[in-house]
Amino acid sequence: MLLEQLLETVDFAGAVDSLASDFREKHGLGRIDQLGLVVPSVEDAAARLETLGIGPFLISSGAPVRWEERGEPRRFKGKLGLARHNGVDLELLEPGEGSEFYRQYLDPGGGIVVQHLGFFIKQVDSRMQRMNDSGIPTLIRGRIKTGPLAFDFAYMDSVGNAGFVIELIEFSAFGMRFRPPGVLYHFLGRLEKMSGLRCIDVG
C-alpha cells in the first residue's frame, strides 16, 4: 500500500484505523500510532509531503546501538524523517546500509510505501515475547540512543497475518517512558530548514 492512497481518502484517520483491524484486535493492539514509510530518499519524500502541508519533518541519520536481525547482530546505518499528521506519526525511512530490511519494500515507481504499522507500548520485550508465543516471530530487535533519549523497537514478522510489518515502540528519557509530541518534530524540522542543515547526523 502507498501513503498516497491513504492521503487521497476523505477520512485519513479513519482509513488508517481500518488497517489490520482484525490482527490488532486479536493481539490487543490499540490505535495505530505510526506509519512506517519506505522511500528512496527521505529528503525528497519530506519535501513532497511538506508541499501538502504535512510537517515540516525532523530528519536525522545514524546507526542504532542495537540491531539484531532474526537474532543476529548487525551494523546498520540509516536515515529517517518524522512528522505527525492527523494524530499519526509518519516515519520516512531510506534503505540504509548493512541490511536489506527496508530496501525490499521500495516501490519501483518511487511511491511512498506503508511498510509497517507502529504502536507505542510499555515493555517491548515482554510484548514481543507474547507475540512470539502466539506464532509471530521477531524480525528486528533494535535500540537507538542519543544522550538521555532511548528508542527501543521490535519489528514483527506479521505481513502474512496483518498485511504489514508490526512495530512495537517504546520511547524513554532518563528512563521514563513518553511519546514525543508532534509539535517537537515540527519545531526541530523547522529549525533544520532555517539553518540549512536538512539532516542531523546522530552517529
C-alpha distance (Angstrom), angle and dihedral (degrees) to the residues before:
residue distance angle dihedral
M1 . . .
L2 3.79 . .
L3 3.79 125.2 .
E4 3.79 88.0 -131.5
Q5 3.82 89.2 67.3
L6 3.81 91.2 55.9
L7 3.80 93.4 45.6
E8 3.81 90.5 53.4
T9 3.80 92.5 59.1
V10 3.80 120.7 99.2
D11 3.82 90.9 -126.4
F12 3.82 110.3 38.4
A13 3.81 94.5 176.5
G14 3.79 91.5 49.2
A15 3.80 92.2 48.4
V16 3.80 90.7 51.6
D17 3.80 91.4 47.1
S18 3.80 90.3 55.6
L19 3.81 93.1 60.3
A20 3.82 116.2 110.1
S21 3.81 90.0 -16.5
D22 3.84 95.6 157.5
F23 3.80 92.2 48.6
R24 3.80 92.1 47.5
E25 3.78 92.3 51.0
K26 3.81 92.7 47.6
H27 3.81 92.6 51.6
G28 3.79 98.7 39.0
L29 3.80 95.4 -111.4
G30 3.79 114.7 150.4
R31 3.77 129.2 -159.5
I32 3.79 119.6 -14.5
D33 3.80 109.0 -102.0
Q34 3.79 99.4 -177.6
L35 3.78 142.7 24.2
G36 3.81 111.8 -150.4
L37 3.81 107.8 -147.3
V38 3.80 124.4 -165.3
V39 3.80 115.4 -151.6
P40 3.82 137.0 164.8
S41 3.82 91.1 -122.7
V42 3.80 126.6 18.6
E43 3.81 92.9 -159.1
D44 3.82 93.4 50.8
A45 3.81 93.3 46.3
A46 3.81 91.5 46.5
A47 3.80 91.1 51.0
R48 3.81 90.4 49.7
L49 3.81 93.5 50.1
E50 3.79 92.9 43.6
T51 3.82 89.0 60.4
L52 3.83 85.2 61.1
G53 3.81 91.2 54.8
I54 3.81 95.9 -100.3
G55 3.79 117.5 133.8
P56 2.97 136.9 -45.6
F57 3.78 90.0 -119.0
L58 3.78 125.5 -132.3
I59 3.82 104.9 -135.2
S60 3.80 125.3 -163.9
S61 3.78 139.5 160.4
G62 3.78 133.8 -157.2
A63 3.79 147.6 107.8
P64 3.81 123.4 -76.0
V65 3.79 114.0 -121.5
R66 3.81 85.9 -131.9
W67 3.81 128.5 33.8
E68 3.79 115.7 158.1
E69 3.79 115.4 175.2
R70 3.81 110.3 -159.4
G71 3.80 86.8 -23.7
E72 3.82 95.7 -48.7
P73 3.84 116.7 116.2
R74 3.79 113.9 -126.7
R75 3.77 137.1 174.6
F76 3.79 108.0 -117.7
K77 3.79 129.2 175.7
G78 3.76 124.1 -175.0
K79 3.78 148.8 149.2
L80 3.79 130.3 -117.1
G81 3.76 140.7 179.4
L82 3.81 126.6 -153.5
A83 3.80 133.1 -160.1
R84 3.79 135.0 144.6
H85 3.80 123.7 -123.9
N86 3.81 123.8 -178.0
G87 3.80 91.1 -19.2
V88 3.81 95.1 -49.6
D89 3.80 124.9 107.4
L90 3.79 113.5 -126.7
E91 3.80 110.2 -152.9
L92 3.80 115.6 -168.7
L93 3.81 113.8 -157.1
E94 3.80 131.9 -171.8
P95 3.83 121.6 -152.2
G96 3.81 91.2 -105.2
E97 3.80 128.2 -171.8
G98 3.81 129.9 -68.2
S99 3.81 99.4 31.4
E100 3.80 140.4 52.8
F101 3.81 91.5 -148.0
Y102 3.81 96.6 110.0
R103 3.81 98.6 23.8
Q104 3.82 93.3 66.4
Y105 3.82 89.7 64.2
L106 3.81 98.2 54.3
D107 3.80 114.3 128.4
P108 3.84 111.3 -126.4
G109 3.80 88.4 -142.0
G110 3.80 93.5 54.8
G111 3.80 95.9 -108.7
I112 3.79 124.1 151.4
V113 3.81 104.8 -101.9
V114 3.82 121.5 -150.5
Q115 3.81 97.4 -135.8
H116 3.78 102.2 164.8
L117 3.77 144.1 13.3
G118 3.81 113.0 -136.7
F119 3.80 129.5 -151.6
F120 3.81 127.0 -168.1
I121 3.79 106.6 -136.2
K122 3.79 143.1 156.5
Q123 3.80 120.1 -101.4
V124 3.79 106.0 9.0
D125 3.79 94.1 -160.7
S126 3.80 96.1 53.9
R127 3.81 93.3 47.3
M128 3.80 89.9 44.2
Q129 3.81 90.1 53.2
R130 3.79 91.6 50.0
M131 3.78 89.8 54.3
N132 3.81 90.9 46.2
D133 3.79 89.0 53.2
S134 3.82 89.8 52.3
G135 3.81 91.5 54.4
I136 3.83 101.3 -92.3
P137 3.84 108.5 121.7
T138 3.80 124.5 -151.9
L139 3.80 116.6 -106.9
I140 3.81 100.1 -177.8
R141 3.81 132.9 8.9
G142 3.76 111.8 -169.8
R143 3.77 148.2 160.7
I144 3.79 133.2 -157.6
K145 3.80 118.0 -164.5
T146 3.79 130.5 -175.8
G147 3.80 115.6 169.5
P148 3.82 108.4 -55.7
L149 3.81 92.2 -13.5
A150 3.80 119.4 96.0
F151 3.77 130.4 179.9
D152 3.81 116.3 -165.8
F153 3.77 118.2 -171.2
A154 3.79 143.5 168.2
Y155 3.79 126.8 -163.9
M156 3.79 112.6 -150.2
D157 3.81 126.8 -148.1
S158 3.79 93.2 -119.8
V159 3.81 106.7 128.1
G160 3.80 92.1 107.2
N161 3.81 91.0 51.4
A162 3.80 104.4 32.6
G163 3.80 104.0 20.5
F164 3.81 89.1 -119.2
V165 3.78 140.1 57.8
I166 3.82 108.4 -96.6
E167 3.80 117.0 -138.4
L168 3.80 123.0 -158.7
I169 3.81 110.4 -154.8
E170 3.79 135.6 -170.1
F171 3.82 123.3 178.1
S172 3.78 120.0 -167.8
A173 3.81 138.2 175.0
F174 3.80 120.3 -162.6
G175 3.81 85.8 -9.1
M176 3.82 93.9 -55.8
R177 3.81 118.6 119.8
F178 3.81 118.2 -125.6
R179 3.79 143.5 150.2
P180 3.81 113.4 -119.8
P181 3.81 110.3 -120.5
G182 3.79 115.6 -115.3
V183 3.79 89.9 -127.6
L184 3.82 87.8 64.9
Y185 3.82 92.4 57.2
H186 3.78 90.9 48.7
F187 3.82 95.1 44.6
L188 3.82 92.5 50.9
G189 3.80 91.3 42.6
R190 3.79 89.5 53.3
L191 3.81 90.5 50.2
E192 3.79 90.1 51.0
K193 3.78 91.6 53.0
M194 3.81 92.8 46.1
S195 3.81 91.2 50.3
G196 3.80 92.8 48.4
L197 3.81 89.3 -124.6
R198 3.81 100.9 117.2
C199 3.81 96.6 -179.8
I200 3.81 130.1 39.6
D201 3.80 115.0 -148.0
V202 3.80 107.7 -144.1
G203 3.81 95.2 -179.1
